[in-house]
């Protein structure tokens, strides 16, 4: 395995001192080391992978130095447009090193949402004509791979990628991992929402821990799962799925269980929701100020006014709650208005949290049948 410090020091030695991207579970040890050791102005956890490309380009334009962009392979889609229309040698020719965590690598067991992405990770790089290497887990090979990558980047003033397999980096614990304050945890909040919703209500939950917790809470209370659409992938898009359902199923309350990182990643969706203003949609953002599912790296959600943003986007009822009692009161007094509830929760999840036993296709079919019921 590679020590995160070794990788970081090699990047610095090759002239890279700016880091940006979206955290990934396969890169969490490296991301944690960067967070602890890079100056704050030289490390930005971006809203999404496309934004990271813009940040990297801006750093290069202003300094002439080669930036580094990191992401999970699910973020390749967000990266494609700025990579090809901004950084590509046929456009502005921006040199950069890209790190891509290879979730769903063929032959390696992973969750269903990562399988297809894993199959095409390298094919996408080939199609975009971005040269890459699969990073060796052997420290002895690392210096040669860095030399080859940076030789190409500098000669061609173009992007180059390292694809990172599971287990490439050795463990590193984030030292600046400050506790995020809250009076309840995410699972307690989801349970309260689930139990207070009426029987016809449908749920759309965001990717990561929230969907896993909703699934297990149904099990805990002996409930079936047909009321829930678990958005196991497509980070940031659960709210748009919920919006579209709410517009078609006006007779039902539609609850979107969202996360702060996901909301920020596709924040433009709030404007679309507000402009349509379905009176049967309740958008709940569980704000723990962290990308909790991929290592607990911080988001900026505790530093901005999510309720103010929602209100200015057209949400008619906007509330911020910090206790289980305040959440219960908000849910017990829902009006027929487009509603936004920011729920302040702690970071973290229980260690024995399981995963859905049903497949995505089974989930989809059951959910669609539930929506058909009058």
Secondary structure by P-SEA (a helix, b strand, c coil): cccaaaaaaaaaaacccbbbbbbbccaaaaaaaaaaccccccccccccaaaaaaaaaaaaaaccbbbbbbbcccccccaaaaaaaccccccccccbbbbbcccccccccccccaaaaaacaaaaaaaaccccccccccccaaaaaaaaaaaaaaaccbbbbbbbcccccccccccccccccccccaaaaaaaaaaaccccbbbbbbccaaaaaaaaaaaaaccccccccccccccccaaaaaaaaaaacccbbbbbbccaaaaaaccaaaaaaaaaccccbbbbbbcccccccccccccccccccaaaaaaaaccccccccccaaaaaaaaacccccbbbbbbbbbcccccccccccccaaaaaaaaaaaaacc
